[in-house]
């Protein structure tokens, strides 16, 4: 058995002109609700108090807890009995789309049309490191790009649409590569022995 293993991940951006290799470490920083527009707080309270949709009430509560008490996702997750990633998701949706962003995305219908402005900005953003744009992670994924663009442009599209736009711009966002390393100086020797024993 190998001991002391440390798993690391990396993503590769492939382009006709560019290849970028960066390591991935997702050390989540606190996320907060943007400054509310006029009447948004009242609309959130009304939604929380009167909606019969339990999911909508739950999402409105997430936003109100952030606004009223400045709670971080981990604290809110314990209260609403969801994981902190779910809380982050709905805060981002609200920041990008307001009250309407708390509704479930429609499963059918005509996809939103990607504008020229959206395409241009997406191709600019994907070539920049997320942290230079004050994002709490080191690597882009399709979901993160979709969330970021929704907040910046105000147009939410699916991760698959983001993938198609990138592909049209000759950029492929690959799946993560999983490599294993270890501080053990004999790690490589043990690894080779393990492989030989598996073959036998």
C-alpha positions as CSV (number, residue, x, y, z in Angstrom):
1,X,0.0,0.0,0.0
2,X,1.2,3.5,-0.8
3,X,1.3,6.0,2.1
4,X,1.5,9.7,2.5
5,X,-0.2,10.4,-0.9
6,X,-1.2,13.9,-1.8
7,X,-3.8,14.3,-4.6
8,X,-3.4,17.3,-6.8
9,X,-5.5,18.4,-9.8
10,X,-4.8,20.5,-12.9
11,X,-6.9,21.8,-15.8
12,X,-5.7,22.4,-19.3
13,X,-7.0,25.1,-21.7
14,X,-6.4,24.0,-25.3
15,X,-6.5,26.5,-28.1
16,X,-5.1,26.8,-31.6
17,X,-2.8,29.5,-30.3
18,X,-2.6,28.9,-26.6
19,X,-2.0,26.2,-24.1
20,X,-2.3,27.0,-20.4
21,X,-1.6,24.6,-17.6
22,X,-2.5,25.6,-14.0
23,X,-3.0,23.8,-10.8
24,X,-6.4,23.8,-9.0
25,X,-7.0,24.6,-5.4
26,X,-10.5,25.6,-4.4
27,X,-10.1,27.5,-1.1
28,X,-13.5,29.0,-0.9
29,X,-13.7,32.6,0.3
30,X,-16.8,34.1,1.9
31,X,-19.4,35.3,-0.7
32,X,-21.9,37.9,0.0
33,X,-25.1,39.4,-1.5
34,X,-24.6,42.4,-3.7
35,X,-26.2,45.8,-2.7
36,X,-29.9,45.4,-2.9
37,X,-31.9,47.4,-5.4
38,X,-35.0,49.5,-4.4
39,X,-37.8,47.2,-3.1
40,X,-35.7,44.0,-3.4
41,X,-35.6,43.5,0.4
42,X,-39.4,43.9,0.6
43,X,-39.9,41.4,-2.3
44,X,-37.6,38.9,-0.5
45,X,-39.5,39.2,2.7
46,X,-42.8,38.8,0.9
47,X,-41.5,35.8,-1.0
48,X,-40.3,34.2,2.3
49,X,-43.5,34.8,4.2
50,X,-46.1,34.1,1.5
51,X,-44.8,31.6,-1.0
52,X,-46.2,28.0,-0.8
53,X,-43.1,26.7,-2.6
54,X,-40.8,25.4,0.1
55,X,-37.8,25.6,-2.2
56,X,-38.4,29.2,-3.0
57,X,-38.9,30.0,0.6
58,X,-35.7,28.3,1.5
59,X,-33.7,30.3,-1.2
60,X,-35.2,33.6,-0.1
61,X,-34.2,32.7,3.5
62,X,-30.6,32.2,2.4
63,X,-30.5,35.7,0.9
64,X,-32.1,37.3,3.9
65,X,-29.8,35.6,6.4
66,X,-26.8,37.0,4.4
67,X,-28.3,40.5,4.3
68,X,-29.7,40.7,7.8
69,X,-26.9,38.9,9.7
70,X,-24.0,38.8,7.3
71,X,-23.8,35.0,7.7
72,X,-21.4,33.1,5.5
73,X,-22.5,30.1,3.5
74,X,-21.4,27.5,6.0
75,X,-23.6,29.2,8.8
76,X,-26.5,29.5,6.4
77,X,-26.2,25.8,5.3
78,X,-26.5,24.7,8.9
79,X,-29.7,26.7,9.4
80,X,-31.4,25.7,6.1
81,X,-30.1,22.2,6.2
82,X,-28.3,22.4,2.8
83,X,-24.7,22.2,1.9
84,X,-22.7,25.4,1.5
85,X,-22.2,24.9,-2.2
86,X,-26.0,25.1,-2.6
87,X,-26.1,28.3,-0.6
88,X,-23.3,29.8,-2.8
89,X,-25.2,28.8,-5.9
90,X,-28.3,30.7,-4.9
91,X,-26.5,33.7,-3.7
92,X,-24.7,33.9,-7.1
93,X,-28.0,33.4,-8.9
94,X,-29.6,36.2,-6.9
95,X,-26.7,38.5,-7.5
96,X,-26.9,37.9,-11.2
97,X,-30.7,37.8,-11.8
98,X,-32.4,39.2,-8.7
99,X,-35.6,37.6,-7.3
100,X,-36.3,35.8,-10.6
101,X,-32.9,34.0,-10.2
102,X,-34.3,32.1,-7.3
103,X,-36.7,30.2,-9.5
104,X,-35.7,26.9,-11.0
105,X,-34.3,27.3,-14.5
106,X,-36.9,26.2,-17.2
107,X,-36.3,22.7,-18.5
108,X,-37.8,23.3,-21.9
109,X,-38.2,26.1,-24.3
110,X,-36.0,28.2,-26.5
111,X,-32.4,28.7,-25.2
112,X,-31.4,32.3,-24.5
113,X,-29.6,33.8,-27.4
114,X,-26.0,34.5,-26.8
115,X,-25.1,38.1,-27.8
116,X,-21.9,39.3,-29.6
117,X,-21.0,41.1,-26.4
118,X,-21.4,37.9,-24.4
119,X,-19.1,35.9,-26.8
120,X,-16.4,38.6,-26.9
121,X,-16.4,39.0,-23.1
122,X,-16.4,35.2,-22.4
123,X,-13.4,34.7,-24.7
124,X,-11.6,37.5,-22.8
125,X,-12.5,36.1,-19.4
126,X,-11.5,32.5,-20.0
127,X,-7.9,33.7,-20.8
128,X,-7.6,35.4,-17.5
129,X,-6.9,33.8,-14.1
130,X,-10.0,33.8,-11.9
131,X,-8.2,35.3,-9.0
132,X,-7.3,38.4,-11.1
133,X,-11.0,39.0,-11.3
134,X,-11.4,38.6,-7.5
135,X,-12.9,35.0,-7.8
136,X,-12.2,32.6,-4.8
137,X,-10.7,29.8,-7.0
138,X,-7.8,29.2,-9.2
139,X,-9.4,27.5,-12.2
140,X,-12.4,28.1,-14.5
141,X,-15.0,25.4,-15.1
142,X,-18.0,25.7,-17.4
143,X,-20.3,26.2,-14.4
144,X,-18.1,28.9,-12.9
145,X,-17.9,30.7,-16.2
146,X,-21.7,30.6,-16.6
147,X,-22.1,32.0,-13.1
148,X,-19.5,34.7,-13.6
149,X,-20.9,35.8,-17.0
150,X,-24.4,35.9,-15.5
151,X,-23.3,38.3,-12.8
152,X,-21.3,40.5,-15.2
153,X,-23.4,40.6,-18.3
154,X,-26.8,39.8,-16.8
155,X,-27.4,36.9,-19.2
156,X,-27.6,33.3,-17.9
157,X,-26.9,30.5,-20.2
158,X,-26.2,26.8,-19.6
159,X,-22.7,25.4,-19.1
160,X,-23.2,23.5,-22.4
161,X,-23.8,26.8,-24.2
162,X,-20.6,28.2,-22.6
163,X,-18.8,25.1,-23.9
164,X,-20.1,25.7,-27.5
165,X,-19.1,29.4,-27.4
166,X,-15.6,28.4,-26.3
167,X,-15.3,25.7,-28.9
168,X,-16.3,28.2,-31.6
169,X,-13.5,30.4,-30.4
170,X,-11.1,27.4,-30.6
171,X,-10.8,26.9,-26.9
172,X,-11.4,23.6,-25.2
173,X,-11.9,23.5,-21.4
174,X,-10.7,20.0,-20.6
175,X,-11.6,17.6,-17.8
176,X,-9.4,17.6,-14.8
177,X,-6.2,15.6,-14.8
178,X,-5.6,13.6,-11.6
179,X,-2.1,13.1,-10.5
180,X,-0.8,11.6,-7.3
181,X,2.5,12.6,-5.6
182,X,4.0,12.0,-2.2
183,X,6.7,13.4,0.0
184,X,7.9,9.9,0.6
185,X,11.3,9.6,-1.3
186,X,10.6,5.9,-2.1
187,X,7.1,6.7,-3.4
188,X,8.0,6.0,-7.1
189,X,9.7,2.7,-6.3
190,X,6.7,1.6,-4.2
191,X,4.4,2.6,-7.0
192,X,6.3,0.6,-9.6
193,X,6.3,-2.5,-7.3
194,X,2.5,-2.1,-6.8
195,X,1.9,-2.0,-10.5
196,X,4.1,-5.1,-11.1
197,X,2.2,-7.0,-8.4
198,X,-1.2,-6.0,-10.0
199,X,0.0,-7.4,-13.4
200,X,1.1,-10.6,-11.8
